[in-house]
Amino acid sequence: MMTITTSNWPTPDVMRPAGWALLHFLWQGTALAALATVTMASFRKASARYLVAVGILFAMLAAPVATFFYYRNADSVPISVAATPASVFMKAAQWRPAVAAASEIPRQTGVDLFPIMVQLWLAGVAIFSLRSAGGFFLLERLRRRRSVPVDSKLQQICMTLQNKLGLARAIRYAQCDWLDAPAVIGWFRPIVFLPLTALTGLSELQLQVVMAHELAHIKRMDSFVNAFQMVVETLLFYHPAVWWLNRRIRLERENCCDDTAIALCGNPVEYARALTLMEEWRVAPALAMAANHGPLAARVTRLLGITNLRSGIRGIGVTASVLCLTVALVAGNAIFGIAHKASAQTPPANPPASLPEPPAPVKPAAPAVRNAPAAKPSPARPAQERGEPVLAGSYIESLKAAGLGDVTVDELIALKVQGVTAEYVRGMQSEGFHPTIDEIIAMKVQGVSPDYVRELRAAGMKVSDDEIIAMKVQGVSADYARRMQEAGLHPDANELIAMKVQGVSPEYIRGLKDLGLEISDNEIIAMRVQGVTPEYVRDIFALGLKPSADEIIAMKVQGVTADYIKSLQAAGFKFDIDDVVGAKVQGITPEFIEKVKSHGFKNLTLDKLIQMRHLGVLDKEGEI
């Protein structure tokens, strides 16, 4: 049998109050969490809810401390006021061993659970302290990792935002490749890290709003509150209410910074899009203040003003919290009763003869909560009575009426974020499109409208759902399609997109056709891709060659220039287009031709030169 000893631990007058404090916090933490739920539900502003939650967290830390000192004082022996200090200390020295001896007698009949409880708690604190220490070590390590300052333009944007927020602190801005979302690291000397994913994946407006969010964390001193949360989690790790409240604090903190960013930069829709993008990049240390912390759906719906979709659930949660508060108070009352019975046990009837009779223990006054009436749960009021806006169901119903049924929550959020309406869906359907939800969102994002579709069709274009999106992305307009047709081409949708991507213009087409070239739609795209210009074709034609469009493309790909052709002609060679391309591919250069002539070879054809080059006849012995 395993024997548990406490000889090396604090004395029983510390163990017992500590054990009672840990036990009482079970109902205290539940009651405070229920109080936090009820109180936070009565505030509309995220900043007010945040202050309430942080205040309740302070109360959670203070509750077990107050309980410890309550029982510590209750266990102490009263001393006569009229007694002199010397007599007090002598009497204390006489009766304290008797009390200690008496307290051991009932413990012989059972196992004292308080030492075990306190030892397990200390072990848990040690484990979670290592967790917190590891987090702080990770932050310090990340601060020292290689990063480079941002460029001057981005630095100026950051400083402008910092001045608007009234931040006079020295803040560094650096870009890095080991984070996937902007984050603030540091307490007294904060550094705002901007990852390459954000610098390349966000627009300038989105980046400004995200930067304002990070600077709001610095202005609000959120890193210090976050450190305090870690301390409370470490000390009160065993109670789920502590973890729940900390999660609510972090959520409301992000909401507060979101509000600051929107107030500073405006445009909540762009910010919601930025959050949606950064959710896919979600890698940031827990102790860092990152813009993509917090649940995406809750933050996006709140930014868009549709958080009241769950107003009924919130009312139920308030009612349940009131019930939990009542149950917690009743449980606390019961635990106090048990504690008072334990403290009221009298010492044994026959104490040692050599020791004086210990004074009778003083029964502590019952706490106020013992006789407090149980709080009655109040039914949740309708949202209209609370003055909150109610999201009508007409948006969802209208989408269903337009043919968009079975919409998931994520799809509904995306549709709302991008401003897709039932009228827009019906307008696209009237033009012959039957897009999926993803396609209708993409159309709206890219600005595809029924008018845009009608203009393209009036220009003779036949387009599918995917093609219309791609055309809008690349900036293909009806005017561009008509100009291509006027230049003598008849491209389909994919060819028109490729022309626009490669920068094919009517002037470019006319410049090539004026030289007598017969070119198809695909050939004009290939010529533009390879960098064939009217000047290049004109120089080739001036040398007496008349290559086709495909041959011109092959010549350009292999690097055949007018100067190269001139060098072959100056050497006395007669050749066609295929010979020129083959000579260039095989590395027949003017230098090689001069080298051949220096060895006395005369009247060689290009085929012979190519064979000599291929066999390495003129190479040095070590190169063969």
HURA-V67275 format. One record per residue. N is the residue number from 0. BURIAL is I if it has 9 or more other C-alpha atoms within 8 Angstrom, else O. Layout:
# HURA-V67275
n | burial
N | BURIAL
N | BURIAL
This chain:
# HURA-V67275
n | burial
0 | O
1 | O
2 | O
3 | O
4 | O
5 | O
6 | O
7 | O
8 | O
9 | O
10 | O
11 | O
12 | O
13 | I
14 | I
15 | I
16 | I
17 | I
18 | I
19 | I
20 | I
21 | I
22 | O
23 | I
24 | I
25 | I
26 | I
27 | I
28 | I
29 | I
30 | I
31 | I
32 | I
33 | I
34 | I
35 | I
36 | I
37 | I
38 | I
39 | I
40 | I
41 | O
42 | I
43 | O
44 | O
45 | I
46 | I
47 | I
48 | I
49 | I
50 | O
51 | I
52 | I
53 | I
54 | O
55 | I
56 | I
57 | O
58 | I
59 | I
60 | I
61 | O
62 | I
63 | I
64 | I
65 | O
66 | I
67 | I
68 | I
69 | I
70 | I
71 | I
72 | O
73 | I
74 | O
75 | O
76 | O
77 | O
78 | O
79 | O
80 | O
81 | O
82 | O
83 | O
84 | O
85 | O
86 | O
87 | I
88 | O
89 | O
90 | O
91 | O
92 | O
93 | I
94 | I
95 | O
96 | O
97 | I
98 | I
99 | O
100 | O
101 | I
102 | I
103 | O
104 | I
105 | O
106 | I
107 | O
108 | O
109 | O
110 | O
111 | O
112 | O
113 | I
114 | I
115 | I
116 | I
117 | I
118 | O
119 | O
120 | O
121 | O
122 | O
123 | I
124 | I
125 | O
126 | O
127 | I
128 | I
129 | O
130 | O
131 | I
132 | O
133 | O
134 | I
135 | I
136 | O
137 | I
138 | I
139 | O
140 | O
141 | O
142 | I
143 | O
144 | O
145 | O
146 | O
147 | O
148 | O
149 | I
150 | O
151 | O
152 | O
153 | O
154 | I
155 | O
156 | I
157 | I
158 | O
159 | O
160 | I
161 | I
162 | I
163 | O
164 | I
165 | O
166 | O
167 | O
168 | O
169 | O
170 | O
171 | O
172 | I
173 | I
174 | I
175 | I
176 | I
177 | O
178 | I
179 | I
180 | I
181 | I
182 | I
183 | I
184 | I
185 | I
186 | O
187 | O
188 | O
189 | I
190 | I
191 | I
192 | I
193 | I
194 | I
195 | I
196 | I
197 | I
198 | I
199 | O
200 | O
201 | I
202 | O
203 | O
204 | O
205 | I
206 | I
207 | I
208 | I
209 | I
210 | I
211 | I
212 | I
213 | I
214 | I
215 | I
216 | I
217 | I
218 | I
219 | O
220 | O
221 | I
222 | I
223 | O
224 | O
225 | I
226 | I
227 | O
228 | I
229 | I
230 | O
231 | I
232 | I
233 | I
234 | O
235 | I
236 | I
237 | O
238 | I
239 | O
240 | I
241 | I
242 | I
243 | O
244 | I
245 | I
246 | O
247 | I
248 | I
249 | I
250 | I
251 | I
252 | I
253 | I
254 | I
255 | I
256 | I
257 | I
258 | O
259 | I
260 | I
261 | I
262 | O
263 | I
264 | I
265 | O
266 | O
267 | I
268 | I
269 | I
270 | I
271 | I
272 | I
273 | I
274 | I
275 | I
276 | O
277 | I
278 | I
279 | O
280 | I
281 | I
282 | O
283 | I
284 | O
285 | O
286 | I
287 | I
288 | I
289 | I
290 | I
291 | I
292 | O
293 | O
294 | O
295 | I
296 | O
297 | O
298 | I
299 | I
300 | I
301 | I
302 | I
303 | I
304 | O
305 | I
306 | I
307 | I
308 | O
309 | O
310 | I
311 | O
312 | O
313 | I
314 | I
315 | I
316 | I
317 | I
318 | I
319 | I
320 | I
321 | I
322 | I
323 | I
324 | I
325 | I
326 | O
327 | I
328 | I
329 | I
330 | I
331 | I
332 | I
333 | O
334 | I
335 | I
336 | O
337 | O
338 | O
339 | I
340 | O
341 | O
342 | O
343 | O
344 | O
345 | O
346 | O
347 | O
348 | O
349 | O
350 | I
351 | O
352 | O
353 | O
354 | I
355 | O
356 | O
357 | O
358 | O
359 | O
360 | O
361 | O
362 | O
363 | O
364 | O
365 | O
366 | O
367 | O
368 | O
369 | I
370 | O
371 | O
372 | O
373 | O
374 | O
375 | O
376 | O
377 | O
378 | O
379 | O
380 | O
381 | O
382 | I
383 | O
384 | O
385 | O
386 | O
387 | O
388 | O
389 | O
390 | O
391 | O
392 | O
393 | O
394 | I
395 | O
396 | O
397 | I
398 | I
399 | I
400 | O
401 | I
402 | O
403 | I
404 | O
405 | O
406 | O
407 | O
408 | O
409 | O
410 | I
411 | I
412 | I
413 | I
414 | I
415 | I
416 | I
417 | I
418 | O
419 | I
420 | I
421 | I
422 | O
423 | I
424 | I
425 | I
426 | I
427 | I
428 | I
429 | O
430 | I
431 | O
432 | I
433 | O
434 | I
435 | O
436 | O
437 | O
438 | I
439 | I
440 | I
441 | I
442 | I
443 | I
444 | O
445 | I
446 | O
447 | I
448 | I
449 | I
450 | O
451 | I
452 | I
453 | I
454 | I
455 | I
456 | I
457 | O
458 | I
459 | O
460 | I
461 | O
462 | O
463 | O
464 | I
465 | O
466 | I
467 | I
468 | I
469 | I
470 | I
471 | I
472 | O
473 | I
474 | O
475 | I
476 | I
477 | I
478 | O
479 | O
480 | I
481 | I
482 | I
483 | I
484 | I
485 | O
486 | I
487 | O
488 | I
489 | O
490 | I
491 | O
492 | I
493 | O
494 | I
495 | I
496 | I
497 | I
498 | I
499 | I
500 | O
501 | I
502 | O
503 | I
504 | I
505 | I
506 | O
507 | I
508 | I
509 | I
510 | I
511 | I
512 | I
513 | O
514 | I
515 | O
516 | I
517 | O
518 | O
519 | O
520 | I
521 | O
522 | I
523 | I
524 | I
525 | I
526 | I
527 | I
528 | O
529 | I
530 | O
531 | I
532 | I
533 | I
534 | O
535 | I
536 | I
537 | I
538 | I
539 | I
540 | I
541 | O
542 | I
543 | O
544 | I
545 | O
546 | I
547 | O
548 | I
549 | O
550 | I
551 | I
552 | I
553 | I
554 | I
555 | I
556 | O
557 | I
558 | O
559 | I
560 | I
561 | I
562 | O
563 | I
564 | I
565 | I
566 | I
567 | I
568 | I
569 | O
570 | O
571 | O
572 | I
573 | O
574 | O
575 | O
576 | I
577 | O
578 | I
579 | I
580 | I
581 | O
582 | I
583 | I
584 | O
585 | I
586 | O
587 | I
588 | O
589 | I
590 | O
591 | O
592 | I
593 | O
594 | O
595 | I
596 | I
597 | O
598 | O
599 | O
600 | O
601 | O
602 | O
603 | O
604 | O
605 | I
606 | O
607 | O
608 | I
609 | I
610 | O
611 | I
612 | I
613 | O
614 | O
615 | O
616 | O
617 | O
618 | O
619 | O
620 | O
621 | O
622 | O
623 | O
